[in-house]
Amino acid sequence: MGLTIRRRKRTLPLYITLSGQMERTQIYLTEMERKTLKAMAVRLGRSQSALIREAVDRYIERHEEGNRSELLRQAKGMWAKREDLPDFEDLRRELDRLGDETK
């Protein structure tokens, strides 16, 4: 008499986002992190997983080479010494005047 073992196939939900298929992962949180995350999820009406994904995305964006914030910091003042640009104050006054005429 042979022994038959039946294995239940465990299926995981499949999530697909704009960036592609997601994979399940496991993280360790402190009790305080877990409680705070749960409270935030309830307060915001979002899943804990969604909040974690958003936090990870923000972390990656902040630390990726060439991220938007870093590019903006690098661009600061790049037009400061240009002489070929119109005076901003004069331009603003002209646009305001034109806007007032159309009312």
HELIX and SHEET records of a PDB file:
HELIX    1   1 GLU A   31  LEU A   44  1                                  14    
HELIX    2   2 GLN A   48  HIS A   63  1                                  16    
HELIX    3   3 ARG A   68  ALA A   75  1                                   8    
HELIX    4   4 PHE A   88  GLU A  101  1                                  14    
SHEET    1   A 2 ILE A  16  THR A  17  0                                        
SHEET    2   A 2 GLY A  20  GLN A  21 -1                                        
END                                                                             
